[in-house]
C-alpha cells in the first residue's frame, strides 16, 4: 500500500520531468528510495528493476513515458533472470539484495515527498506539507524547516534526502536565493 502511494506521487512528476535531473522519473525514484548519490546511480538500475518486479505496484511503470522499467526488464530477461544456474544470475541476485538493503536503510521511518519544483526526496516522519527544504552550508544533506507558529523563526523538523541536490551548484548559481534562517 505504501509503495503504491509513493509510486503514485512520483508518477505525478512524469508530465513535467526535467531530463537534466535524470533520464526518467523511474531512475530518480530508484535513486531516491535508496538515497543513492551520483556515482552510485548507474548501479541502481539493475537492482531496482529486479526489486521492482517483486515489490513494485506497477503504477510507476505504467506512468513513465520513457519505458525505463520495461526496457531494463528486457535486459534482465536477456541476461537470464529466473534461470537457476549461471554466474550472471548470481550477480543479479546480489544487485537485488544490494538495492533492497540500501532502500530499507534509506526509507525506514521516512516519508517520500515531492517538491513544488518537481523533485523528490525522503524526509523524517515529522515533515509535512508546507515545510521548507533547505541546504545549510557546511552540511552534507538538506534539512526540513518549519516556520514557528509565532513567526519568530524556524524549527528544524528533520534532515532529508533530496534527489539531485548539488551543493556546489547552489553556490555557483548567482540567481539562487540565499536566505537567513533563525532556528530555535
Secondary structure as GFF3:
##gff-version 3
##sequence-region A 1 184
A	DSSP	alpha_helix	2	11	.	.	.	ID=ss1
A	DSSP	three_ten_helix	14	16	.	.	.	ID=ss2
A	DSSP	alpha_helix	25	33	.	.	.	ID=ss3
A	DSSP	three_ten_helix	38	40	.	.	.	ID=ss4
A	DSSP	alpha_helix	41	55	.	.	.	ID=ss5
A	DSSP	alpha_helix	59	63	.	.	.	ID=ss6
A	DSSP	alpha_helix	68	79	.	.	.	ID=ss7
A	DSSP	alpha_helix	87	107	.	.	.	ID=ss8
A	DSSP	beta_strand	110	114	.	.	.	ID=ss9
A	DSSP	beta_strand	120	124	.	.	.	ID=ss10
A	DSSP	beta_strand	132	135	.	.	.	ID=ss11
A	DSSP	beta_strand	142	147	.	.	.	ID=ss12
A	DSSP	beta_strand	154	162	.	.	.	ID=ss13
A	DSSP	alpha_helix	167	172	.	.	.	ID=ss14
###
